[in-house]
Amino acid sequence: HCCSHDRFGNLAHLSKIRTSTTQDKNVKEVVGNQPKASEEKEKREEDTAIADYRKKGGSFVIVCVDGSKGDVKVIDWCCKNLLKDKDRIMLLHSYNYDPVPIVPHMGVTFDYDMVNKQLEKQARLEAEAVMLKLSNQCETYGLKPECKLLLGHERVGSAVKYDIHDYVKTKHKDVDMLVCGSRGMGALGRAFIGSVTDYLVHNCECAVIVVK
């Protein structure tokens, strides 16, 4: 599913992906409490992007992904049936990790901060790998999407729907469509976690397309 600090840790083959994606101007991460200068730069870039796709007569489409196998299907459907090269296309991925809770141990020293930073780093590497793969998939159709990584505020899966909704509402009020997949989760799972798709359909002001 398909907002915000930075977060996973250790796969050697992903370090190459990290280098390539972080140097790619199309891959960006939304970080909370950014300096004013950074916010102003972000606004200028956003204004330029809006003017560009409007001049072409295109639409602004945000495609939410979650790192699951269903992402490929969602992207494939969008590229074949929805997206055009004149559109502004953004792939949005809200990622997270489960930090190790601090539990006091008698006479035992444990560096929770170091372990959690490693988990955070691994989460980031995994998220970058997802975006690189899906961005390349779009490019096979001649489309060049922007990529946004959002680090969620809460534990894995608990607040993704709020992070996505808040980000779109505050940063991209001009979005025309939000696309997301319907996850392969049963009724029991939805009852406990809450359906991201259902929440976005009922709370986003723009049109929401659900790809099954």
N, C-alpha and C positions, 0 to 999 in steps of 0.2 A: 504493500500500500504506500497503496500508495496511499517546532522549529526551534535554545539553539546554541551550542558550544562546539565541541569537536570530539569523537570517541573511538577499538579492538586491537592486536598485537603481534605477530611473529612469523608469518609465512614468508619465506625468502623470495619465492617467485612473485609475490605480490609487491615486493619493494620496487620492482621495475615498473609495475603499473602505477604505483604511487608517484614515481618520478615523472612519468609521461603525462599523467592526468593533472598533477598540480602545476605543471608547466604549460598546460593547455589553457588558453585564455577563456575557452568555453566552459571550463569546469570551475565552479565557484562554490564556496560554502557560506552559508549564512551564519554569522556569529553574533551573539548578543552583545550589547554594550560596545558597539564599535565607536571609534573616535569620530568626532564631528567631520573631519576632513574626509574620512572614509565614507561616511554617510552622504556627503555632498557629491563625492565621485560616483557613488552608487546611483544617486538620483539623476545625475547627468547621463550616465549610461542607460538608465531606464527610459529617460525622455527621448534619447536618440533611438532606442529600440522601438518605442511606440511610434515615433514619427516615421520610421523606416517601413514597418509593415502596413501602416495606414496608408502611406503614399502608394504602396503596391496594391492596395485594395484587398489585403489579406486579413486573416483573423488571428487572434492570440489564443493558442491552445496549450494548456498545461496537462501533461500526461503523468499521472501518479504511478510510481512503481514501488515494489517492496522487496525486491531481491529474490522473489520466488520464481518457480518455473513458468508461472503464468505470465510473467512480464514479456517474454518473447512473443507470446500469442497476442497480447494487447498491442504491442508495438507493431507487429505484423498487420493486424487489422487496421490500426490507425493509418499506417503508411499506404495501405491499399485502398481504403475507403473514405478517409477523412482529410488527411493532411495534404497540403499543397506547398510547393516551393516558395510561394509568396507569403505563406503564413509565418508568424513568429511561433516557434515550437520550443517548449521547455519540458525537459524530463525532471520530475521532482521526486526525490527519494528521502524520506524521513527515516533515519537510522538511529540506533541506540545500542546500549549494552547493559548488562546486569552487573553493577558494581559489587565487589565483595563487601559485605556488611562488617562494620567494626564490632568485634566481639572480644571482650576482655578475657585474657588467658593468664592464669597464675604462673608467673615465672617464664612466660614465653613471649619473645619479641617477634612481631610480624609487621613487615612494611606494607601496610594496606595501600598507602599512597602510590608506591611503586607498582604494585600489582594492578591497581585500578587504572593507572596511566597506560600500562601495557594492554589492558582490555580495551581502553579507549582508542589506543593506536590501532589495534586489530580491527575494531569496528570501522574505523576510518578507511583502512586498507580494503576491507571487504566491500564497503559502500562505493569506493572509487572503482573497484573491479566491476561492480554491477553497472555503473554508469558508463564505463568505457565500452563494455560489451554492447549495451543497448544503443549507445551513440553510434557505434560502428554499424549496428544493424540498420539504423535510420539512414546512414550514409550510403548503404547499398541501394537505397531507393532515391538517392539524390537529394536527401534532406539533411540539413545541418542544425541539429537542436542545441539549445543552451542546456546546461546541466546544473542542477541545484541540489546540494546536499544539505539536509537539515538535521542537526543533532537534537534529538528530543530532550525535553526536560525531565521526563520520568523514566521508569524502568521499561524494558522492552515490551512493546505492544500496548502499554497502558494509556498512552496519550497521543498516539499518532494522529488520530482524527482531529484532535484539538490543535496540534502543531500545524497540520496542513491547512486547516480552516483559517487559523489566525494569520498564517503567513500570506495566504492568498488575499485575505480581507484587508490586511494592512499594507502589503507591498504591491499587489497587482489587482487593483479594483477594476482595471480595464479588461481583464481576461474575459474572453467570449465563451470558452468551453473548458470544462475540467473533465478529463477522462480517467477512469479507474477500472480495475478488473474486479470481478466478483470472486472472492477467494473460495477455495474448496474447503470451507469450514462448515461443519454441521450446526444445527440449531443450538446444541448445547454449548458449543464454543462461542457462538455469537452472544448467547445469553450471559456468559461470563465476561467476555472481552468487550463486547459491543461492536457492532459492524461499522467499520470505517466507511464503507460505501454508503450504508444507510444514513449515517450521520452527515456525510457530505451532500447527499441528495437532498436532505431536508433542511440543511442550514446554509449552503452556499447560494449566493445571489445569482451566480451565472448558471448557464445550462450545464448539467452533469450527465455525461454519457457513461453507461456501465457496459463493459465488454465481458460477455460470458465465455 
